[in-house]
Amino acid sequence: MLPIVSITLFLPLLGALLVMTLRKAPVQVVHAIGIVTSGLTLIGVVRMWSRGVNETGFAQLEQLDWMPSIGAAYRVGVDGISLPLVLLTALLFFVTFIYSAKVRKQSHAFVALMLLLETASIGVFTALDAILFYVFFEVSLVAMYFMIAEWGHEDRQRAALMFFIYTFLGSLPLLLAILGLYLGSDPHTFDMRDWISNPPLNGTAAMLALIAMLITFAVKTPVFPFHTWLPAAHVQAPAAGSVILAGVMLKFGTYGLVRFAFQMTPDAFRDAGIVILVFGVVAALYGAFAALAQSDLKRLVAYTSVNHMGYIIIGVAIAALATDPAIRATALDGSVLQMVSHGLVTGALFLLVGMLQDRANTREMDQFGGLLNVIPILGWSFVLAAFASLGLPGLAHFPAEFQIFLATLQVEPVAVIAILGIVITAGLYLRAIGKVFLGEPREKWTNMADLNVREVLALSPLLILIVVVGVVPAWVLDVIHKTTAALQF
Amino acid sequence: MERDLALIIPEIIVLLTGVIALVAEMLRLPRIALTVTVIGLLLATGMTLPLLGADTSIFGGTFRIDMLSVWAKLILLPATVLSVLLARTELGGSDREGTVYSLVCFVTLGSLVLAGAGDSMLLVLGILLSGLGSFALVAYPRNDSATEAAMKFFVFAAVTGAIMIFGLSYWFGGTGSTLLSDLSRLEEKPVVAAVGLIAVIVGLGYKASLVPFHFWAPDAYEGAPVSIAAYLSVVPKIGAILALTQVVRDLPMSTGWPLVIAVVSVITMTYGYLAALVQDNVVRLLAYSSVAQAGYFLIGIVAVGASPLAFTSIIVFSAAYAAMNLGAFAVVMHAGRTLDVFSGIGRKNIAIGVAMVVFLLSLAGIPPLAGFVGKFLLFGASIEAGFTWLAVIAILNSVLSLAVYLRIIVPMYQQPIITASGSAPIPLVKWVLGITFTFTLGIGLAAQVLLGRLA
């Protein structure tokens, strides 16, 4: 059997090395390498998808000795929680490469970094060894730092620095937790499967490890009050960086929450369930209100991410509090699907805002008006993505949020107050659409060009999937459910 | 006796190498001195390989041939070769060039004596041997700043050395022996043990530039040629750290030494990074960074006797530190000493830029680089030894360290302030960069090669 997971994982890295060796290659060739490599990676992931996941545990395992003396190994594999995220990652990178084919500034370095980032991102979701996971987790940080610092907007240096130091600080508690879990396991190992099937810590030690992990993933997700780096980083990041940051890297936080916190310290997680739930509710509401106050489109989308991530936290907390396995599975199904939906929808929104900014050099809502008539393709795409983001039935977020709230109602009905967030996001998106796309077109924008072929190509996979996931979510949910239904907790 | 001599063949080779290099210099043959030094040091490294796995002591227990001292040779001798290559680039053709190679051999020998010390007199000998050569090396340029730096260095060394000898006399009085292995007799004599311990921390702490005995380091590094600063920040420091490890492994736990070392560790790394944060001179910045890194070494020492990871972590981190620190200094030697000259250097010369980023991120402990593996093992050792709080503080310091190293990385990719030389480094520096880069990456990715031999 072909080690398809490893091939998919390291293909982008090979592409990056290829780009670095072809220093004299013309820009078009470099971008072509980026698109082709990420396309091949996507094909690899589709192959992984067709191989599927197991009822219990992880599937498609591949392992190699790495540091046997300390029990660390190269171990990769997928389950129903990680496989959809891997697919999302590969897809988002593919469309981002298409969209970014216009980048002319240091394009060699850009493509190489993006490919490195792709390997790191897929690695985070497929790693089954804690050291390996941490390595990918940190490498993604470094790559994203350079991405923002080099290709960002006006105040990029400061934002990049803040992003790097903030999330680096955030990731270090995880290192402590990993060491704690390692020393607690017997025999000492970094095998995440062992930690999941046989949680190594209990009592106070487990609670401390959980707190450490929660800090890390709360910064990454981000959860109020650890979110302050996010708007700064998003506003300054290039559109490609924003898509990856929101679409893929925020999922590191929620994925880690499930994979590490939820699965490796289950008892402590159950004890802390209510607190985590409160954080989720606060994040969801805070994100919605903060988004309401924004006039910058990119900041607006960034804050709605805080809101959407809040629902995921709620879902996971509810899953921990639920006593009925069926409800637990529903809550987790919703949470994981929400990660996928958010990636698709927010990815599309950031691409659209980026395209708008390419044309107008501004993202201030008040500067626009009546654009729906001037640039109908961009306009209607934005309307579709915005409706998806506010949770309209038939679009990607609905089945996810529906399941989360369904489970919430059965376990902790008070938490349904977070549904208020949906009302607010509905309001703010309608307001944004009204300001930017409806009304009388302004004089200065009348010559604005609509989307070109490259942009349509970049955008359409996301928009199509938003509808597909919204209308027939079963093909994703089946994969997720296979794992969540059999989850030991 | 013959067996004993056979076990210190590497040390003997280093000694002879230093002597021959000196003779060659007296004959005004600096190239010969260089060749002899490089070959001699490599030969000594090769002769160390058969000793891997040995765990014994010679000359009545005064010198130890164990994991620490063998690995000290395997790490410090190649590091010395790299330093010598850097020195050749920087000082080649200058007057008295050959003396540098000779002195470097003697300092390395002193560091090796420290790393294998089994007797308090060998501690003194090692400190003196490595110290005397170091002063001369710092003063080599013979200008005002170098002379001042060497003077400070010398006075500091004299005072701390005297304190150490004074304290060691307490241990001698308490145990009736100068052997470190007899320190277990101090179980019932806490005051004697404490006085000696503090004196040893002062004496070795100066050599390893632990806070508050670090004052000489930034000045000495700044005054000395960059290649010498690189050398001093690696070889004598690691020697002193290993000597401290040799001391504490025999010291009774009841004296509470782990806590003392832990406190020194926290002060050292925190102060080192805070001070590095405000430096504009890259050599001084790296000097303070190397002070802070010494604090990380101490984390491993704290765990000696309580965690099987302790020795492993110290050795792995030594190797990692030697590679990444020498690499970073090599880039500074190529680029220049001020932060301004680093602006835009990453755009001008991609290879140098990537190498420097890798060295600095490794120093900050970012995976999958060597520094990460080293620090990870250190943290693991300290947690296993029950010093979780120490690991927490060390981890918080890692954030501070990132801020420090980003002060160099950030301008590297900005528009140049002054037009730095976009020239490619000369071949010798390229070699050094290539080797240190390979090891910085290699120890990170293939740590098992080291770990397997340490188990």
Interface residues (C-beta under 8 A of the other chain):
Chain A: R23 D65 W66 M67 P68 S69 I70 Q106 I131 Y134 V135 E138 V139 L141 V142 F146 A149 E150 Q157 L161 F164 I165 F168 L169 L172 P173 L175 L176 L179 G180 Y182 L183
Chain B: T312 R347 I350 L361 I366 P367 P368 F372 F376 L377 F379 G380 I383 E384 T388 A391 V392 I395 L396 S398 V399 L402 A403 L406 V410 Y413 Q414 A447 Q448 L451 G452 L454 A455
